[in-house]
Amino acid sequence: MVAAVIVIVAQGILTEVVVVVVVVVVVVVVVVVVEVEVVVVIVVVKVGLLEVVVVVTVVAVVVIVVVVVAVVVVVVVVVVVVVVVVVVVLVLVVVLVVVVAVAVEVTKDVKATCGPNKKEISADDVRILYLSDWISGYLPNIKNQNAGRYTVFHAAAARHLFGRLVDFRPTITVLVVPVGIICVH
């Protein structure tokens, strides 16, 4: 449904652009013809008629070719931009749908495991698990310190569920990429 709406909107935009381009081309051609006629009237008095006709014809052909090429280039660019925008939007919609679907399923597990007796689960009930934590042995330490169970969930779903989590470390370093959360019991 969303994809169909996007395609319809894109087609409408493309139609409007083509209409505007055609109107501009017609106006330019009319202006050029009027100017050429004025030049012909002025020049015919001083130069022979044959030379004027040849020059005017060459100029008119060159102008028309340049205008047509420019219009084609503009239309092609507009079409490419519209197609790229539509594709990007469709990809984002698909990704969003998948993330939300995963988050909904994981949310059920998180609520069932982290807080079965709570109406709402807060960020205090969990901790983000990083790749560096796996390497440094953080996960076993958490288990030993709390002498309880732990459950690892997907970090993206956790962020979707809680909005933001305590101990969030935004970084570009691979070793501290969030890979999940720990449910503390």
C-alpha positions in Angstrom: 0.0 0.0 0.0 2.8 2.4 1.0 4.8 1.5 -2.1 1.8 2.1 -4.4 1.2 5.6 -2.8 4.9 6.4 -3.3 4.8 5.4 -6.9 1.7 7.4 -7.6 3.2 10.5 -6.0 6.4 10.0 -8.0 4.5 9.7 -11.2 2.5 12.9 -10.4 5.8 14.8 -9.7 7.3 13.6 -12.9 4.2 14.7 -14.9 4.3 18.2 -13.4 8.0 18.5 -14.3 7.5 17.4 -17.9 4.6 19.9 -18.3 6.8 22.7 -16.9 9.7 21.8 -19.2 7.4 21.7 -22.3 6.0 25.2 -21.4 9.5 26.6 -21.0 10.6 25.2 -24.3 7.6 26.7 -26.1 8.2 30.1 -24.6 11.9 30.0 -25.5 11.1 29.0 -29.1 8.5 31.7 -29.5 11.0 34.4 -28.1 13.8 33.1 -30.4 11.5 33.2 -33.5 10.3 36.8 -32.7 13.8 38.0 -32.2 15.0 36.3 -35.4 12.1 38.0 -37.3 13.1 41.4 -36.0 16.7 40.8 -37.0 15.6 39.7 -40.5 13.6 42.9 -41.0 16.5 45.1 -39.9 19.2 43.2 -41.8 17.3 42.7 -45.1 17.6 46.4 -45.7 21.4 46.3 -45.8 22.2 42.8 -47.0 20.9 40.5 -49.7 17.9 38.4 -48.9 19.6 35.1 -49.7 22.4 35.6 -47.1 19.9 36.6 -44.5 17.8 33.5 -45.1 20.8 31.2 -44.8 22.1 32.9 -41.6 18.7 32.9 -40.0 18.1 29.3 -40.9 21.4 28.2 -39.4 20.9 30.2 -36.3 17.4 28.8 -35.8 18.5 25.2 -36.3 21.4 25.6 -33.8 19.1 27.2 -31.2 16.4 24.5 -31.6 19.0 21.7 -31.3 20.5 23.3 -28.2 17.1 23.8 -26.6 16.0 20.2 -27.4 19.3 18.7 -26.0 18.9 20.8 -22.8 15.3 19.7 -22.4 16.3 16.0 -22.8 19.1 16.3 -20.3 16.8 18.0 -17.8 14.1 15.4 -18.2 16.6 12.5 -17.9 18.1 14.0 -14.7 14.7 14.5 -13.2 13.6 11.0 -14.0 16.8 9.6 -12.5 16.4 11.6 -9.3 12.8 10.6 -8.9 13.7 6.9 -9.4 16.5 7.1 -6.9 14.3 8.8 -4.3 11.5 6.2 -4.8 14.0 3.3 -4.5 15.5 4.8 -1.3 12.1 5.4 0.2 11.0 1.8 -0.6 14.2 0.4 0.9 13.7 2.4 4.1 10.1 1.4 4.4 11.0 -2.3 4.0 13.8 -2.0 6.6 11.5 -0.2 9.0 8.8 -2.9 8.7 11.3 -5.6 9.3 12.9 -3.9 12.3 9.5 -3.2 13.9 8.4 -6.8 13.3 11.5 -8.1 14.9 11.2 -5.6 17.8 7.6 -6.7 18.5 8.6 -10.3 18.8 11.6 -9.6 20.9 9.6 -7.2 23.1 7.4 -10.2 24.1 10.4 -12.2 25.1 12.0 -9.3 27.0 8.8 -8.6 29.0 8.3 -12.2 29.8 11.9 -12.8 30.9 13.0 -9.5 32.4 9.9 -8.4 34.2 7.1 -11.0 34.2 5.5 -9.3 37.3 5.9 -5.7 35.9 3.5 -3.7 33.8 6.4 -1.8 32.2 10.1 -2.6 31.8 12.6 0.2 32.2 16.2 0.6 31.1 17.2 -0.3 34.7 16.2 -3.9 34.1 18.8 -4.4 31.4 22.3 -3.6 30.3 23.7 -3.3 26.8 26.1 -6.1 25.9 29.0 -5.0 23.7 31.3 -7.0 21.5 34.2 -6.0 23.7 32.3 -7.4 26.7 32.2 -10.8 25.0 36.0 -10.7 24.4 36.8 -9.4 27.9 34.7 -12.0 29.6 32.1 -9.5 30.9 29.2 -11.9 30.4 30.3 -14.6 32.8 31.1 -11.9 35.4 27.6 -10.5 35.2 26.2 -14.0 35.8 28.5 -14.6 38.8 27.9 -11.2 40.4 24.2 -11.5 40.3 24.0 -15.2 41.0 21.1 -15.3 38.6 20.0 -15.9 35.1 20.8 -13.6 32.1 19.2 -13.4 28.7 20.8 -11.7 25.7 18.5 -9.9 23.2 19.1 -8.0 20.0 20.4 -4.5 20.7 18.3 -2.8 17.9 15.1 -4.3 19.3 16.2 -3.3 22.8 16.7 0.3 21.7 13.3 0.2 19.9 11.7 -1.0 23.1 13.3 1.4 25.6 14.0 4.4 23.4 17.4 4.7 25.1 19.3 2.5 27.5 21.6 3.2 30.4 25.3 2.7 29.6 24.9 3.6 25.9 28.3 4.2 24.3 28.0 5.6 20.8 31.2 4.9 19.0 32.8 4.0 15.6 35.1 1.4 17.2 34.3 -2.2 16.2 35.1 -3.5 19.7 32.4 -1.6 21.4 29.6 -2.2 18.9 26.4 -3.1 20.8 25.5 -6.7 20.0 22.7 -7.3 22.5 21.4 -6.6 26.0 21.6 -8.4 29.2 18.5 -9.0 31.3 19.5 -8.6 34.9 17.6 -10.7 37.4 
